[in-house]
Amino acid sequence: MIKMRRQIWVLAVVVLLAVGAGARGQEAGRPDLAKMFDKREVMIAVRDGVKLHTEIYTPRDAKEALPIVMMRTPYGISAGGKGYSRMLYENADLFADGYIFVFQDIRGGTVQRENLR
């Protein structure tokens, strides 16, 4: 019984270490977005005058008109410390196709709350 508990404990530690190493490996494998995209943050007014926080990411090497992918979310688009949005990483498979990415907080999102009337 004690031997089995010890084996389970060792297995649990090995699994946790493997999961942690995998997570660090994914962080290290992320592209440097600052080298790939120019970022602009703007407040876009809608019909009733409320301004919605919007981030626009344009490929740095763009020489022609590009298609746009626009996503809106109530969950907040900004990364901590005003870095690049986590939503950009979620679309990494589209980077090579040369899209402009536009992410917008919808009404009631984190940045607009002070603008609500």
Order of alpha helices (4+ residues) and beta strands (2+ residues): alpha-alpha-beta-beta-beta-alpha-beta
